Amino acid sequence: MSVLSFREGRAGDLRATFELAEAALDVSRKERGLLPAEHERTADDLDTRWERERGLLEFIVAEDSAFVVCEDGDELVGYTRVARFGAMDELTELWVAPSHAGLGVGRALLERCWPESPTPDLGRVVLGIGRPADLTLYTEFGVMPVSGHWHMRHRSEEYVERRSQEIDAPPPTVHALTPERAVAEWKRLEPPAIGHERPRLHEFFGRDRICLATVDESGAASALCWVSSVGEIGPAVARSTEEVVPVVLAALDRVAKAQEPESLSVFCTTLCWWLLRRLRLLGFRVWWPSWIMCSVPLPGLDRYVPTRPPQLL
């Protein structure tokens, strides 16, 4: 018989929660046909992915965040993390071990992070996998879908070939900004798009990623996109939905040509119509559909591209 207990998570729990999330994610991918049934992670695979994501996870925990773990005896069986940025709580992760799915662990974790309803002064945002039970659970904590959150994928070799065949007018020139300039521009462009401010997040990205930008005649940035040394593209933001397209394509070009990965991945909101259309014409396919859910409207998501990896909006 299960005897569940809940406690506050600690920095020392990060690796164990990471491994639980990866195992649960693999089960979900197999159920959706995205991985073969016999697929198994090796220890080296996990170590590589851990080192890639460790910095962001440590940053989230260091923020004004809630981190709760659930244990069955001495066994970790679930956890959730919520990061607070200004006037918004972001549910960054909620994972339950497959052995304990359907036992109410996810609800109990959320109740401990969010015992009260959202308020006008403190909103909530969730990146929700599109299974009916999950979406229904999230709505009970005061959020509703505001946009799709699609993981788009394409083979790098095919992407480069299609890009070489495009005959559109030359794209705007894209520049790499200094970290200080990038953070300043993000502080200006992002809040109108997502409804809250995240300066410390972009200070972290300024140490971890390169910021590509297009600029207007006055020298101000018209679009921004972070891209990491391991090919993680996003977030991106622009003054308009059309202007986000060139800077994201520049990031994809950079990763495809400099790193030559087997496949390219980018997240896209379903409100970002021009980018979705361009990606589809280049051959990208929907790999994993999810939802952005929030307690308040977020009308600027048509010019915003979510973070990869997707712990944060």
Secondary structure, DSSP 8 states (H G I E B T S, - for coil): ---EEEEE--GGGHHHHHHHHHHHHHHHHHHTTSS-TT----HHHHHHHHHHHHHHHHHHHHSSEEEEEEEETTEEEEEEEEEEETTEEEEEEEEE-GGGTTSSHHHHHHHHH--S--BTTBEEEEEEES-HHHHHHHHTTT-EEEEEEEEEEEEHHHHHHHHHH--SS-----EEE-HHHHHHHHHHHHHHHHSS--HHHHHHHHHHEEEEEEE-TTS-EEEEEEEETT--EEEEEESSTTTHHHHHHHHHHHHHHHT--SEEEEEEETT-HHHHHHHHHTT-EEEEEEEEEESS--GGGGGEE--SSTT--
